[in-house]
């Protein structure tokens, strides 16, 4: 994921936010939210016009190897 993708990716995540979930910010993609995680992979899907259509982020929690 490129730096230019951060803003539209965060906007997409915010649109899907459920009540009680924290608001997504740049730390979700780059900062403390990744502490204790390994193999962080972000997949950004774009449409034919190169507009972001979806995003998923997966990781392994190092404390217990949970994925």
C-alpha positions in Angstrom: 0.0 0.0 0.0 1.3 3.4 -1.0 1.2 6.5 1.1 -1.3 8.0 -1.3 -3.7 5.1 -0.5 -3.9 5.9 3.2 -6.6 8.6 3.1 -9.0 6.7 0.8 -8.4 3.4 2.7 -9.1 5.1 6.0 -12.3 6.6 4.6 -13.5 3.2 3.4 -12.7 1.7 6.9 -14.6 4.5 8.6 -17.7 3.9 6.4 -17.8 0.3 7.7 -17.2 1.2 11.4 -19.6 -0.4 13.9 -20.8 1.4 17.0 -18.2 1.2 19.8 -15.3 0.6 17.5 -12.5 3.2 17.6 -12.3 5.6 14.7 -9.6 4.5 12.2 -6.7 6.9 11.9 -3.2 6.7 10.3 -1.9 4.8 13.4 -4.1 1.9 12.3 -2.0 1.6 9.2 1.4 2.5 10.3 1.7 3.0 14.1 1.1 1.4 17.4 -1.7 -0.7 16.2 0.9 -2.9 14.6 3.0 -3.5 17.8 3.2 -7.2 18.6 2.2 -8.2 15.1 4.3 -9.9 12.4 3.7 -10.6 8.8 1.4 -7.6 8.4 -0.1 -7.7 4.9 -2.5 -5.0 3.5 -4.4 -5.8 0.3 -6.0 -2.9 -1.5 -8.4 -3.7 -4.3 -9.1 -1.0 -6.9 -11.6 -0.9 -9.7 -11.0 -0.3 -13.4 -10.8 3.5 -12.8 -8.1 2.9 -10.1 -10.5 3.9 -7.3 -10.2 2.0 -4.1 -13.0 -0.6 -3.8 -11.9 -2.6 -0.8 -9.2 -3.2 1.7 -8.2 -6.0 4.1 -5.3 -6.2 6.5 -4.1 -9.4 8.1 -1.3 -10.2 10.6 0.0 -12.8 13.0 -0.1 -11.8 16.7 3.4 -12.8 17.9 2.4 -13.5 21.5 0.4 -16.6 20.6 0.8 -17.0 16.8 -2.9 -16.2 16.3 -3.7 -15.1 12.8 
